[in-house]
Amino acid sequence: MTGLARDCLLRYLRSPGARLPAGVAGRLILSISGELDLNGALAQLANARYAPESGAAAGNPAATRQGAETLTVLTSIAEVRAAVNEVAATAQRLISIYTPDLEPDLYDQSAFLEVIKHFVLTRSFAKVRVLLAEPSRVMRDSNRFVAMGRRLSSCIDIRYAAAQAAQRASAYLIADDRAIVYRMRADTWDGVADINNPVAARLYLQEFDQVWNASAAEHGLRAARRRG
């Protein structure tokens, strides 16, 4: 496990979203932060179970999976790609993406684009929201996600993060208010994914909504392209 992956996991364990039994999170934090037995710490995590979430969505496969089986530590591009595809595929009505530049290694991939296309075309009132922290690269490069956004503009909304919003080094994708892929730094592949953690997902969704609401629609990518 790399240092950044360890840091990301530690942040996750310390967050309200880490719904682990009493004492388990503390033992994991001690093991991981002290770099004692990382394999043993991850084994504890694999064997831990979340507290039950009341009102779990019926018929949702993610909702029926319990415990740390829903949590994955990510350390490579292949793992992050698989995680964003899996988490996005669980969405029922809303996908929210915070990214510096619509990272083409993740979001300009055929498998992911197929997930998004299926989501917006088969679900009533489906919505994809994207916040770009550093959109200049998207303006320079051709991106199939942006092209899809133009064709499906009623379902896909891309905005620049407002200038007054605090700049964040992190990147994440949230499905509805239940599943999340989170990287503490967008310039690495180290992170965590959890397909059934409403507490953590809602925490970052609230952050996303604050920036989204401060980022006026006319600052969106499509409007900027029309002016260009």
C-alpha positions as CSV (number, residue, x, y, z in Angstrom):
1,M,0.0,0.0,0.0
2,T,1.4,3.4,-1.0
3,G,1.6,6.3,1.4
4,L,-1.2,8.1,-0.3
5,A,-3.5,5.1,-0.3
6,R,-2.8,4.7,3.4
7,D,-3.6,8.4,4.0
8,C,-6.8,8.1,2.0
9,L,-7.9,5.0,3.9
10,L,-7.0,6.7,7.2
11,R,-9.1,9.8,6.3
12,Y,-12.0,7.4,5.4
13,L,-11.8,5.5,8.7
14,R,-11.8,8.8,10.6
15,S,-14.9,10.1,8.7
16,P,-18.5,9.7,9.9
17,G,-19.0,7.4,6.9
18,A,-16.8,4.7,8.3
19,R,-19.6,2.9,10.0
20,L,-17.6,0.2,11.6
21,P,-18.2,-1.6,14.9
22,A,-16.9,0.1,18.0
23,G,-13.2,-0.4,18.4
24,V,-12.6,-1.8,15.0
25,A,-11.9,1.6,13.3
26,G,-9.6,2.6,16.2
27,R,-7.5,-0.6,15.9
28,L,-7.3,-0.1,12.2
29,I,-6.1,3.5,12.5
30,L,-3.5,2.5,15.0
31,S,-2.3,-0.4,12.8
32,I,-2.2,1.6,9.6
33,S,-0.8,4.9,11.0
34,G,1.8,3.1,12.9
35,E,2.7,1.0,9.8
36,L,2.7,-2.1,12.0
37,D,0.9,-4.9,10.2
38,L,-0.9,-3.5,7.1
39,N,-2.0,-6.8,5.9
40,G,-3.4,-7.6,9.3
41,A,-5.1,-4.2,9.4
42,L,-6.7,-4.8,6.0
43,A,-7.8,-8.3,7.1
44,Q,-9.6,-6.7,10.1
45,L,-11.3,-4.3,7.7
46,A,-12.3,-7.1,5.4
47,N,-13.9,-8.9,8.4
48,A,-15.6,-5.9,9.8
49,R,-19.3,-5.1,9.3
50,Y,-21.1,-1.8,9.0
51,A,-24.0,-0.9,11.2
52,P,-27.2,-1.6,9.3
53,E,-28.6,1.3,7.3
54,S,-32.4,1.7,7.9
55,G,-34.5,2.0,4.8
56,A,-32.0,0.4,2.4
57,A,-33.2,0.5,-1.1
58,A,-35.1,-2.6,-2.0
59,G,-33.8,-4.4,-5.1
60,N,-30.5,-2.5,-5.2
61,P,-27.7,-5.1,-5.2
62,A,-25.4,-2.6,-3.5
63,A,-27.8,-2.2,-0.7
64,T,-27.8,-5.9,0.0
65,R,-24.0,-6.1,0.4
66,Q,-22.9,-5.3,3.9
67,G,-19.7,-4.7,5.7
68,A,-16.3,-3.9,4.4
69,E,-17.1,-6.0,1.3
70,T,-18.4,-2.7,-0.1
71,L,-15.1,-0.9,0.6
72,T,-12.2,-1.2,-1.9
73,V,-8.8,0.4,-1.5
74,L,-7.5,1.7,-4.9
75,T,-3.9,2.0,-5.9
76,S,-3.8,1.8,-9.7
77,I,-5.5,3.3,-12.8
78,A,-7.1,-0.1,-13.6
79,E,-8.7,-0.2,-10.1
80,V,-10.0,3.3,-10.3
81,R,-11.4,2.7,-13.7
82,A,-13.2,-0.4,-12.5
83,A,-14.5,1.5,-9.4
84,V,-15.9,4.5,-11.3
85,N,-17.7,2.1,-13.7
86,E,-19.1,0.0,-10.9
87,V,-20.2,3.0,-8.8
88,A,-21.7,4.9,-11.7
89,A,-23.6,1.8,-12.7
90,T,-25.4,1.7,-9.3
91,A,-26.9,5.1,-9.8
92,Q,-30.7,5.4,-10.0
93,R,-31.2,9.1,-10.5
94,L,-28.0,11.2,-10.0
95,I,-24.3,11.0,-10.7
96,S,-22.1,13.8,-9.4
97,I,-18.4,14.1,-10.5
98,Y,-15.8,16.5,-9.1
99,T,-12.7,16.4,-11.3
100,P,-10.0,18.9,-12.3
101,D,-10.3,18.3,-16.1
102,L,-12.7,15.4,-16.9
103,E,-9.7,13.1,-16.6
104,P,-9.7,11.3,-20.0
105,D,-8.0,8.2,-18.5
106,L,-11.2,7.7,-16.5
107,Y,-14.1,9.6,-18.1
108,D,-13.2,9.4,-21.8
109,Q,-13.2,5.6,-21.8
110,S,-15.7,3.5,-23.8
111,A,-16.8,1.4,-20.9
112,F,-17.6,4.4,-18.7
113,L,-19.3,6.3,-21.6
114,E,-21.6,3.3,-22.1
115,V,-22.5,3.3,-18.4
116,I,-23.4,7.0,-18.7
117,K,-25.3,6.6,-21.9
118,H,-27.4,3.7,-20.5
119,F,-28.0,5.7,-17.3
120,V,-29.4,8.8,-19.0
121,L,-31.4,7.0,-21.7
122,T,-33.1,4.3,-19.6
123,R,-33.9,6.2,-16.4
124,S,-36.5,8.9,-16.2
125,F,-35.2,12.2,-14.8
126,A,-31.6,10.9,-14.7
127,K,-29.0,13.6,-14.2
128,V,-25.2,13.8,-14.5
129,R,-23.5,16.8,-13.0
130,V,-19.8,17.5,-13.5
131,L,-17.8,20.2,-11.7
132,L,-14.5,21.1,-13.4
133,A,-11.9,22.7,-11.1
134,E,-9.3,23.3,-13.9
135,P,-11.2,23.3,-17.2
136,S,-8.5,24.7,-19.5
137,R,-7.3,21.2,-20.6
138,V,-10.8,20.2,-21.5
139,M,-11.1,23.3,-23.7
140,R,-7.9,22.3,-25.6
141,D,-8.5,18.6,-25.9
142,S,-11.2,16.6,-27.7
143,N,-13.2,14.7,-25.1
144,R,-16.0,12.2,-25.9
145,F,-17.7,12.9,-22.6
146,V,-18.1,16.6,-23.5
147,A,-19.4,15.6,-26.9
148,M,-22.0,13.3,-25.2
149,G,-22.9,16.2,-22.9
150,R,-23.7,18.4,-25.9
151,R,-25.9,15.8,-27.5
152,L,-27.7,15.0,-24.2
153,S,-27.6,18.5,-22.7
154,S,-30.9,18.0,-20.8
155,C,-29.3,15.1,-18.8
156,I,-25.7,16.1,-18.6
157,D,-24.6,19.4,-17.1
158,I,-21.0,20.5,-16.9
159,R,-19.9,23.5,-15.0
160,Y,-16.7,25.3,-14.0
161,A,-16.2,25.4,-10.2
162,A,-16.9,29.0,-9.1
163,A,-13.7,31.1,-8.7
164,Q,-14.7,31.9,-5.1
165,A,-15.0,28.3,-4.2
166,A,-12.2,26.7,-2.2
167,Q,-9.9,24.8,-4.6
168,R,-9.7,21.1,-3.7
169,A,-7.0,18.7,-4.6
170,S,-9.4,15.7,-4.3
171,A,-11.5,14.1,-7.0
172,Y,-14.6,12.0,-6.6
173,L,-17.7,10.4,-8.2
174,I,-20.9,10.0,-6.2
175,A,-23.8,7.8,-7.3
176,D,-27.1,9.1,-5.9
177,D,-26.4,9.6,-2.2
178,R,-25.1,6.1,-1.4
179,A,-21.9,5.2,-3.3
180,I,-18.6,7.0,-3.8
181,V,-15.2,6.8,-5.4
182,Y,-12.8,9.1,-3.6
183,R,-9.2,10.1,-4.2
184,M,-7.6,12.5,-1.8
185,R,-5.4,13.9,-4.7
186,A,-6.5,13.9,-8.3
187,D,-2.9,13.6,-9.5
188,T,-2.6,10.0,-8.1
189,W,-4.7,6.8,-8.4
190,D,-4.7,6.2,-4.6
191,G,-8.1,6.2,-3.1
192,V,-11.1,4.3,-1.8
193,A,-14.4,3.2,-3.3
194,D,-17.5,2.3,-1.4
195,I,-20.7,1.2,-3.1
196,N,-22.9,1.3,0.0
197,N,-22.0,4.1,2.3
198,P,-24.8,6.8,2.5
199,V,-23.1,8.7,5.3
200,A,-19.8,9.3,3.5
201,A,-21.6,9.8,0.1
202,R,-23.9,12.5,1.6
203,L,-21.0,14.2,3.3
204,Y,-19.2,14.8,-0.1
205,L,-22.5,15.4,-1.9
206,Q,-23.2,18.3,0.4
207,E,-19.8,19.7,-0.4
208,F,-20.4,19.2,-4.1
209,D,-23.8,20.9,-3.9
210,Q,-22.4,24.0,-2.2
211,V,-19.9,24.5,-5.1
212,W,-22.4,23.5,-7.7
213,N,-24.9,26.1,-6.5
214,A,-22.2,28.8,-6.4
215,S,-21.2,27.9,-10.0
216,A,-23.7,29.7,-12.3
217,A,-25.1,27.7,-15.3
218,E,-23.6,30.3,-17.7
219,H,-20.1,29.2,-16.5
220,G,-20.7,25.8,-17.9
221,L,-18.5,24.2,-20.6
222,R,-21.1,24.3,-23.3
223,A,-21.8,28.0,-22.9
224,A,-18.0,28.7,-22.9
225,R,-17.7,26.7,-26.2
226,R,-20.5,28.7,-27.8
227,R,-18.8,32.0,-26.9
228,G,-15.6,30.6,-28.3
